[in-house]
């Protein structure tokens, strides 16, 4: 008799095929699955009872504390939490693991009795687990036979969807913890207890699990990344599409392609107003890219990063994904990325839609404010300081946004750009502060239709600079079009998405029809990039650019050697002490609180215009009428949009000399460590007079 315990892959296939046609074998497997599901439900209900008992104890303790007028002490909170954890560990050790091991052994015995190859009672991990895929299994000649059997095995061995959700579900158990201010607050301690068996599928043989694994690997969708690899650079650019599978292979060839770049200081997830709009989603194949320094993209840190490199990254993505010529929608700073892309690769650009175009170099008032904000943001020592930095940025780019949107913005920054990731912050900020202007000859090379959508009264994106750009685009067919929106915020594609999408859709539908056929490029990547480098060398009057490696996007870098060294030095400086930097996140990786839940009731807190207001009637009502809620937020006057506001005082763009001085200052003037700080003694007037920090909005007034 053949030893079924040591069957090879070829020897196991006939046995599995025969067993899969046996009704009694199928019925036995069904009974095993039912028994396994019942055990999982029973264990879950028992675990839920322990959780419910703990919730009752917490509720009782909080009720007693409220009756006597005192909160829970730290000792009581820790005692409740430790008791709950100990009870869960005891349940896992004395109930879950023995029950599960017993079920594993029982199924192994039953499967061996049924004649399943490679299945027998054992407690050894090598016998229970699949160590690797046999070499014969990688042979394509066995795929047809294996997949034919797999279709039958899937109907027998696959767990139901509800059972799979039950096995993978992680439960949150309520506990008691202290908040960041020392008070006692309710917290949620998440404990992941996996009820999945230690074998991949208890009801499958080892070789059946091989087949199921193969199906999983072959059906796995492609990763949404474009790898850019060269001798001096590496970047993985993440992207997303509106195709069903999330890849460009699902594009409708009858529709044109729309490439969207994300807003400044955000990532591609904030383009959802365009993805969710049926006017764009229904008429275009949409693909949105992160830059190499934002979102889920990965990159090797380098000082040779500017907007020309970002444009080259986009061109490489076009080549590797075989994208057809496309319309481009770019907001704020990345409008200049799109213009550089259209200058060097005009055959890939059908049209440009630019939203809230920023000045060629940053305005002096905004430049100084962002430079100060970098220190406040990256070296915040507590949650309130970090939220203050977030508030300054919100007041400049999303002043009139809904409170829920502001909560989402601040939560995004807390998760993706906290102080312990300040190297990402300074990398993106260098891109903003060290950018250089495009020349008239470079802008004259833009020959596709251009639409500029600009806010009428934006302090950070003045309308006059959009008008100047329109005049410089001399070779645009019919001239560049300018559409103004009656608003003040900077995030136009996010906060005024409806009007932006409507105008964009009307503009794009007037363009000649285009298809989205994915074809092989007519030229090799190196040849096309060599032509672009020659063009850039002519624009910059620098023949050395033509001699650079055409396979590397960094070859398109136009920063000077001084700027490159400064950016690399600044990256190293901001990397120091990053392990001990503030984390505004809870242990589960989520923000500790919503931005709207902060206590913002002090009279020194500035309003949206940078000033503080106090109402005499409000103070009288607050202190004389005990029925009034003393913690009620003060109502502050707002400035109507129609009136002139000091926020819109014009400011000139910075020069290269100012940028150079600022780079030196950023590398030398850093916050002192706690050991180096001194206590200032004297009157409050002296303390205030010694302060040098001003808010972002006050910077804009200068």
Secondary structure, 3 states (H helix, E strand, C coil): CCCHHHCCHHHHHHHHHHHHCCHHHHHHHHHHHHHHHHHHHHHHHHHHHHHHHHHHHHHHHHHHHHHCCCCCCHHHHHHHHHHHHHHHHHHHHHHHHHHHHHHHHHHHHHHHHCCCCCCCCCCCHHHHCCCCCCHHHHCHHHHHHHHHHHHHHHHHHCCCHHHHHHHHCCEEEEEEEECCCCCEEEEEEEECCCCCCCCCCCCCCHHHHHHHHHHHHHHCCCCCEEEEEECCEEEEEEEEECCCCCCHHHCCCCCEEEEEECCCCCCHHHHHHHHCCHHHHCCEEEEEECCCCCCCCEECCCCCCCHHHHHHHHHHHHHHHCCCCEEEEEECCHHHHHHHHHHHCHHHEEEEEEECCCCCCCEHHHHHHHHHHHHHHHCCCCHHHHHHHHHHHHHHHCCCCCHHHHHHHHHHHHHHCCHHHHHHHHHHHHHHHCCCCCCHHHHHCCCCEEEEEEECCCCCCCHHHHHHHHHHCCCCCCCCEEEEECCCCCCHHHHCHHHHHHHHHHHHHCCCCCCCCCCCCCCCHHHHHHHHHHHHHHHHCCHHHHHCCCCCHHHHCCCCHHHHHHHHHHHHHHHCCHHHCCCCECCCCCECCCHHHCCCCCCCCCCCCCCCCCCHHHHHHHHHCCCCCCCCCCCCCCCCCCCCCHHHCCCCECCHHHHHHHHHHHHHCCCCCHHHCCCCCCCHHHHHHHCCCCCHHHHHHC
